[in-house]
Structures are given as structure tokens and as C-alpha cells.
Amino acid sequence: MPKYIFIGMIVVIGTFVIMNYWPKFKETTRNRIIASIFGIIAIGFIALISLLIF
């Protein structure tokens, strides 16, 4: 149970830090962050599908 509270706090604090520094990032850094988020989602989706199939 405490680990879920810790994970939730990391997500919320990370979101506020990114929101604070987002205008200060260069355009290429923004694109890399967005691409890495979508890449992590895609890898997670592929892993989930492969676990459900096998």
C-alpha cells in the first residue's frame, strides 16, 4: 500500500515539474519527451498484448 502512495506522489510531482519547465525547453527537447512518452506507451502495449497471447 505505501508503495502506491509513493508512486502517486512521484507522478504528481513529476507532472508539476514538467509543467513548470515545459516553456523553457527547446523544441527538440519537447519533441524527444513526447516521443519517449509515446514510445513507452507503445512498448507497454506490445508487452501487454504478448503476455495475453502467450
C-alpha positions as CSV (number, residue, x, y, z in Angstrom):
1,M,0.0,0.0,0.0
2,P,2.7,2.6,0.8
3,K,4.4,1.9,-2.5
4,Y,1.3,3.0,-4.4
5,I,1.2,6.3,-2.4
6,F,4.9,6.8,-3.2
7,I,4.3,6.1,-6.9
8,G,1.4,8.5,-7.0
9,M,3.4,11.2,-5.3
10,I,6.2,10.8,-7.9
11,V,3.7,11.0,-10.8
12,V,2.1,14.2,-9.4
13,I,5.4,15.9,-8.5
14,G,6.9,14.9,-11.9
15,T,3.9,16.3,-13.7
16,F,4.2,19.7,-11.9
17,V,8.0,19.8,-12.6
18,I,7.4,19.2,-16.3
19,M,4.6,21.8,-16.4
20,N,6.9,24.3,-14.7
21,Y,9.9,23.8,-17.1
22,W,8.0,23.0,-20.3
23,P,8.2,26.6,-21.7
24,K,11.9,26.7,-21.0
25,F,12.7,23.6,-23.0
26,K,13.9,23.8,-26.6
27,E,11.6,22.5,-29.4
28,T,13.8,19.4,-30.0
29,T,13.8,18.5,-26.3
30,R,10.0,18.8,-26.2
31,N,9.7,16.5,-29.2
32,R,12.0,14.0,-27.6
33,I,10.0,14.0,-24.4
34,I,6.7,13.5,-26.3
35,A,8.3,10.8,-28.5
36,S,9.7,8.9,-25.5
37,I,6.3,9.0,-23.7
38,F,4.5,7.5,-26.8
39,G,7.4,5.0,-27.1
40,I,6.9,3.8,-23.5
41,I,3.2,3.5,-24.1
42,A,3.8,1.5,-27.3
43,I,6.3,-0.8,-25.6
44,G,3.9,-1.4,-22.7
45,F,1.0,-2.1,-25.1
46,I,3.1,-4.6,-27.1
47,A,4.2,-6.3,-23.8
48,L,0.6,-6.5,-22.6
49,I,-0.6,-8.0,-25.9
50,S,2.3,-10.5,-25.9
51,L,1.5,-11.5,-22.3
52,L,-2.2,-12.0,-23.1
53,I,-1.4,-14.1,-26.2
54,F,1.2,-16.4,-24.8
